[in-house]
Amino acid sequence: ERLGDNINTEGKEVFPFIDVNGDLYFASSGHMGLGGLDVFYAPAEGNGFGEVKNLGPGINSSDDDFAFIYNPNT
């Protein structure tokens, strides 16, 4: 399902995960990243999501990174 131009690109968006706060984590090959697939974050904002941010080195590498799950309570 498309989530809008700030989330979806002409690349591949896969492995979506929404945490307990409603924030979205997903892998993408279409947003600017460090490798093929990188993990990105978009905070819940109203009925959609805010600005997409790359989680950077430590989470992402020059390889494919995906299937990220985050629990802000732990």
C-alpha angles and dihedrals in degrees: 000000000000114000097189139278094292089061106026122063136171085268128072123290112190144155099037118193127182116200127213090274092055093251116147126231119183144153120246139179092190102062119075107277149150098257144001097298119016130183116248136187130214119181120228109260121178108304092341143027135285131226116333114238129190110233088223134209114345090046099036129047138175087276129068112293120187149132095064119176122188131186110193090195093063 
